[in-house]
Amino acid sequence: MNQQLPMVALIGRPNVGKSTLFNRLIKKRVSITHDMAGVTRDSIFSEVRGETRAYMLIDTGGLVPDSSDEIEISIFEQAREAMAGADLILFIVDGRAGLHPQDEQVGQYLRQSGKEVRVIINKVDGPEQEETLAADFYALGFPLQCVSAAHGFGMGDLRDMIETALPKDLCEGVEQPQGGLKVALLGRPNAGKSSTINALLGKKRLMVSAEAGTTRDCVDVTVQRGGKTYTFVDTAGVRRKSKVTDSLEYFSVVHSMQAAKQADVVVLVLDVMDGVVGQDKRLLSFLDTEKIPFIIVVNKIDLLTKDQLAKTKKDLVDQFAFCGHVPVLYSSSVSMAGLGGLLPLIEKLWEQCGQRVTTGELNRLVKMVTERHQPPVMGGRRGKIYYMTQADSRPPTFVFFVNDEKLFGGSYVRYLENQLRKVFRMDKTPIRMIFRSSHNKDS
């Protein structure tokens, strides 16, 4: 099961280099950087894989305290949400410009927050400038660190500091369900996530409304059936970023995506009346890419006739083709149709995710499938599989030792995956396949 990622927020006034620092930390260009102040208006999120820790990094818009401008007020609200949810705040200041009155205002606000704060003095291009440019900022009362986001000075020390300063274990002290599965419900607003949980409970435990966006944060609900415990996590509806204008909703969406990565199994709820829209496809792609075990629940089938439902099922086969292993359940939280099969399906999926196959069985499979269908020839060379082994479970992860990993891809990899699923009855679980070059078949 994936653990909850700690959150690190970049906070500071406009044009101090937060976005440049964000891009440097995630090692790719996501945030737009420009000399014009206020380019970043919405908060931007990205997962960072450090040497010892992974964390979620948030780039916020530039703060202008006490502003009457509507956009700047909105930016401040989003930044405040980021600060509230952050485990570590990096307060970015401009070393060349010196201590600004707005820095002092932001610093005062951060002192009142009670959060772990580090001042990052940006635009310090080398160690010879540190002592001179840092002097004024000691007045802020936080530990200091000098960097140059543009040129890379001090970035190694900054990364080490972030990983050291983060809490050791976000789950420490939090009571976990004993012997039960954690199931997150994900989907667009008003798809029926809350009503599905209510239907499973047999009572109205969660608020349901025709107005989209009723659920604003993740809510845990425990369900007991047949002597087993399930913790369902009702998440906020995930809309396209361009549709998200409210700062609280923006952070609710981030929490929803984190809940999905933490869960043992995800239930993706779709509204049958809307069909599969662009955002549904993005959520499907996210779950498929992250190899998260999930089930698709197509909700509100009580609103269709039998003929309409039959046509819908036929149409959805093509929509779900790229993740054909994912179980699909057609249900109604009003009539309870289909929901009786949800918990058994969750159990079956989780069982498959934990499946282990011996190396002997896997290599008998390699012999069989390569005799039936040899790897293709590319650039005058044919791929060879020396042997394979299972490296992990949840999800099942298989490593193929081959003569050249570049010779394996596309349709042949899909063929190998299909054979794995067929022979070892892994028709529902995600599978991760890794190809490693090995010049010695006995290595």
HELIX and SHEET records of a PDB file:
HELIX    1   1 LYS A   18  ILE A   26  1                                   9    
HELIX    2   2 GLU A   70  GLY A   85  1                                  16    
HELIX    3   3 PRO A  101  SER A  113  1                                  13    
HELIX    4   4 PRO A  127  ALA A  134  1                                   8    
HELIX    5   5 ALA A  135  LEU A  140  5                                   6    
HELIX    6   6 MET A  155  ALA A  165  1                                  11    
HELIX    7   7 LYS A  193  LEU A  201  1                                   9    
HELIX    8   8 LYS A  241  LYS A  243  5                                   3    
HELIX    9   9 SER A  247  GLN A  262  1                                  16    
HELIX   10  10 GLY A  278  THR A  289  1                                  12    
HELIX   11  11 ILE A  301  LEU A  303  5                                   3    
HELIX   12  12 LYS A  306  GLN A  319  1                                  14    
HELIX   13  13 ALA A  321  CYS A  323  5                                   3    
HELIX   14  14 LEU A  339  GLY A  341  5                                   3    
HELIX   15  15 LEU A  342  CYS A  353  1                                  12    
HELIX   16  16 THR A  359  ARG A  372  1                                  14    
HELIX   17  17 GLU A  405  LEU A  407  5                                   3    
HELIX   18  18 GLY A  410  PHE A  424  1                                  15    
SHEET    1   A 6 ILE A  44  ARG A  49  0                                        
SHEET    2   A 6 ALA A  54  ASP A  59 -1                                        
SHEET    3   A 6 MET A   7  ILE A  11  1                                        
SHEET    4   A 6 LEU A  88  ASP A  94  1                                        
SHEET    5   A 6 VAL A 117  ASN A 122  1                                        
SHEET    6   A 6 LEU A 144  CYS A 146  1                                        
SHEET    1   B 6 VAL A 219  ARG A 225  0                                        
SHEET    2   B 6 LYS A 228  ASP A 234 -1                                        
SHEET    3   B 6 LEU A 181  LEU A 186  1                                        
SHEET    4   B 6 VAL A 265  ASP A 271  1                                        
SHEET    5   B 6 PHE A 294  ASN A 299  1                                        
SHEET    6   B 6 VAL A 328  TYR A 330  1                                        
SHEET    1   C 2 VAL A 377  MET A 378  0                                        
SHEET    2   C 2 ARG A 381  ARG A 382 -1                                        
SHEET    1   D 3 ILE A 385  ASP A 392  0                                        
SHEET    2   D 3 THR A 397  VAL A 402 -1                                        
SHEET    3   D 3 ARG A 432  SER A 437  1                                        
END                                                                             
